[in-house]
């Protein structure tokens, strides 16, 4: 059921980091660009991609009630930095 809900969002509404070769696995992550743990995971994207893992991000600002610069940037529709869509 949750898988269907995530797929209904559509990859075109996600930030996707895909390996060069066809992906062996796909991981969908709810991420907060102001979260230190999320940033740590993001710093390892190249390693995941080399292992054949496609990473798909869905924005989930954990601190949505605190308007950070990153949250305002995301809500404005500004393009993400560094990813392949």
N, C-alpha and C positions, 0 to 999 in steps of 0.2 A: 504494500500500500504506500509506504513512504517513498519507495523507488519510483512508483508511478507519479507521485506528486512532484518529485524532483525532476523527472523527465518532462513533465508538463511545463516546467519553467522554460525549457529549451536552452541548448548550448549557446544560442545567439544572445542570450541574456546573462551569460556567465563570462567570467574572465578565464580563459583556457590556456594552459601551458602544455603543449603536446610534444611527444618525442618525435624525432625525425622519421623513424620507422613506425609502422602500425603499432598502436598501443597494445600491450599485453593486458594491462589493467587500467581501470579508470577510478580515480578517487575524487569524490565531490566533497568539498570542504566549505563549511560556513565559517567565514573569516571576518575579522575586525582589523582593519589596516592600522589601528592604533594600539593593537595588542602585541606585547613583546614576544609572546609565544608564537603568535601567528607570523610575526616578522622572522623569527628564527626558522620556522618551517619554510617560509618563502625563500629564505637564503639558501635552502637545499634543493630548490626546484631542478637545477641542472642535474643533480645526482639522481633524483627521481626519474627525470626524463631519460637519462642514460640507461636506467634499469627497465625502460619501456612503460613507465607509468605516466598516464595523462592526468594532470591535476586540473580540476574544475573548481573555481571559486564562486561562491555565492556570498554577497556582502551581507554581513549580519553584525552591525555595530553594537557591541555589548554595552557601550556607553552612549547609546542613542540620545539619552536625556541630556548629555553634556555635549553641546555642539562644538566639536573639534574642527580644525581646519580640514582634516582629511574627510570627515563626515560631510561637511559642507561641500567639498570638492566632488565627492561621489554623488551627492544628491543633485548637484548642478548639472550632472551629465558629462563632466570633464573626463577625457579619456584616461584610462589607467596608465601607469608608467611601466614599461618593461615587458608587457605580455603580448602574446599572440592571440588574436581573437579568431 
